[in-house]
Amino acid sequence: MAHNPQAPQGPEGHDPAGSTQMFRAFVDEGGPQHGGRGAAAPAPAGPRVGLIVGIVAAVAILGTVVWLALG
């Protein structure tokens, strides 16, 4: 870890605030970039729900067409 002589030092010569800041910088660099947001937002469920509804609707329409054709 780099030594910063200008940072305030505790009684043991350890700066917990500096360590926390360095850890946060490390975590922010190592993880996926979120466009500058602090917390990761969950992926929107809109397209997935739309896809499921579309498949259910297609199966229902095909079932109706087959039922009318055979009935």
N, C-alpha and C positions, 0 to 999 in steps of 0.2 A: 504494500500500500504506500502511496506517496506521502511524504511528510510535508505538511504545510505549516511553516513557522509563524504565519500570521493568524492562524486559526486559534480561537481560545482553547486552552488545554485544561483538562481536568487534573485532579491531584496525582494521578498515575501517568500523566502525559498522554492520555487517550482522549480523543474527541468523539464522543458518541454521535453527536449531530452530524459531524463530517462523515462518519462511517455510514450513517443512514442515508445521507445524500448521495454518497458514492454507490451504495447498494441500489438505490432507486435508479440512478443513472445507468448502472449495469443492467438492471432488469428491463428498463425501457429500451436499451440498445439491443438486447438479446432477443426480445420477443417480437412478434409480428407488429408491424406499424398499424396504428389505428387512426391515422389522420390527425394526430395531436390530441385526441380525447384521452381523458384520464382513465376511464373505466371502459372495458370492452363491452360493447353492446351485442346482444344476441342477434343472429341473422334474422332478417324478416321472414315470417312464415307465409306471407301472402302468395308468392309463386307456387309454393309446395301445396298449399290448400287449394289453390285454383286448379293445379294439375290433378289432384285427387277428385275434385268435384267434376272436372271435365271427363275423366275416365269413367266415373260412375254414371254421368249423363250419357256418354257414348254407349256404355253397356245397356242402359235402360232403353235407349232409342233402338239399338240393334235387336234387343229382345222383343220390343214392340213390333218392329218390322217383320221379324221371323214369325211371331205369333199371328200377325195379320195375314202373312203370306200362306201359312199352313192352316189357318182357321177358316 
